[in-house]
Amino acid sequence: MKAKSDDVMRSIQSRLDGSMFEKLVSARKKYEKERRDAENFRHSTTGWVVLFGGAVVAWRSRKQHSISMSSTEAEIIAASDCALELVYLRGLLTEMGFPQDKPIHCSACG
């Protein structure tokens, strides 16, 4: 049977004086915060802009869901995310009678 962390903390609290327990709780909170910060830091940021006639029609900037092993992999994920939006926008423009056949340009790919 595994003990829950709260049960363990209560057991430790009953055996330690107040100041020692407060230091332990403080250290635990600091560790958990550093772990959360490290998790957020490892995710790359995806950012892209779609221009049509010189005007911005779509953009996105957000943390990626997965952790990339290299900057090249992060750029490929960002380009893929942008390509999904472009497929939608091209379909929309084609339905409106403005078919698009221009190539997709990506800066700093690879």
C-alpha positions as CSV (number, residue, x, y, z in Angstrom):
1,M,0.0,0.0,0.0
2,K,1.4,3.4,-1.0
3,A,1.1,6.4,1.3
4,K,-0.3,9.6,-0.1
5,S,2.1,12.6,0.0
6,D,-0.3,14.5,2.3
7,D,-0.3,11.6,4.8
8,V,3.5,11.5,4.7
9,M,3.6,15.3,5.3
10,R,1.2,15.0,8.3
11,S,3.3,12.2,9.8
12,I,6.5,14.2,9.4
13,Q,4.8,17.3,10.9
14,S,3.8,15.4,14.0
15,R,7.4,14.3,14.5
16,L,9.2,17.7,13.8
17,D,9.0,21.0,15.6
18,G,7.2,23.9,13.8
19,S,10.2,25.7,12.3
20,M,11.8,22.5,10.9
21,F,8.4,21.5,9.3
22,E,8.0,25.0,7.8
23,K,11.5,24.7,6.2
24,L,10.6,21.3,4.8
25,V,7.3,22.6,3.3
26,S,9.1,25.6,1.9
27,A,11.8,23.4,0.3
28,R,9.0,21.2,-1.2
29,K,7.2,24.2,-2.6
30,K,10.4,25.6,-4.1
31,Y,11.2,22.2,-5.7
32,E,7.7,21.9,-7.2
33,K,7.9,25.4,-8.6
34,E,11.3,24.8,-10.1
35,R,10.1,21.6,-11.7
36,R,7.0,23.4,-13.2
37,D,9.2,26.2,-14.5
38,A,11.6,23.7,-16.1
39,E,8.7,21.9,-17.8
40,N,7.5,25.2,-19.3
41,F,11.0,26.3,-20.3
42,R,11.7,23.2,-22.4
43,H,8.7,23.8,-24.8
44,S,9.7,25.8,-27.9
45,T,7.5,28.7,-29.0
46,T,5.7,28.5,-32.4
47,G,5.2,31.7,-34.2
48,W,4.0,32.5,-37.7
49,V,2.3,35.2,-39.8
50,V,0.2,34.8,-43.0
51,L,0.2,37.8,-45.3
52,F,-2.2,38.3,-48.1
53,G,-1.7,41.4,-50.3
54,G,0.6,42.8,-47.7
55,A,-1.9,42.6,-44.9
56,V,-1.9,40.2,-42.0
57,V,-4.8,37.7,-42.3
58,A,-3.7,35.1,-39.7
59,W,-1.0,34.7,-37.0
60,R,-0.2,32.6,-34.0
61,S,2.3,32.6,-31.2
62,R,2.2,29.9,-28.5
63,K,4.2,27.2,-26.7
64,Q,4.4,24.0,-28.6
65,H,2.7,20.9,-27.1
66,S,5.7,18.7,-27.5
67,I,9.3,19.1,-26.5
68,S,11.6,19.3,-29.5
69,M,15.0,17.6,-29.6
70,S,16.5,20.4,-31.8
71,S,15.7,23.9,-33.1
72,T,15.3,22.3,-36.6
73,E,12.6,20.0,-35.2
74,A,10.9,23.0,-33.5
75,E,10.9,24.9,-36.8
76,I,9.4,22.0,-38.6
77,I,6.6,21.8,-36.1
78,A,6.0,25.5,-36.4
79,A,6.0,25.3,-40.3
80,S,3.5,22.3,-40.1
81,D,1.2,24.3,-37.8
82,C,1.3,27.2,-40.2
83,A,0.7,24.9,-43.2
84,L,-2.5,23.6,-41.6
85,E,-3.8,27.2,-41.4
86,L,-2.7,27.9,-45.0
87,V,-4.6,24.8,-46.3
88,Y,-7.8,26.2,-44.7
89,L,-7.2,29.7,-46.0
90,R,-6.5,28.5,-49.5
91,G,-9.7,26.4,-49.5
92,L,-11.7,29.5,-48.3
93,L,-10.2,31.7,-51.0
94,T,-10.9,29.1,-53.7
95,E,-14.5,28.8,-52.6
96,M,-14.7,32.6,-52.9
97,G,-13.3,32.5,-56.4
98,F,-9.7,33.4,-55.7
99,P,-7.6,30.3,-56.2
100,Q,-4.1,30.5,-54.9
101,D,-1.2,28.6,-56.5
102,K,1.8,30.5,-55.0
103,P,4.4,28.5,-53.1
104,I,4.7,28.7,-49.3
105,H,7.8,30.5,-48.1
106,C,9.3,29.8,-44.7
107,S,12.2,31.8,-43.2
108,A,14.9,29.9,-41.3
109,C,13.6,26.4,-42.0
110,G,16.2,23.9,-41.2
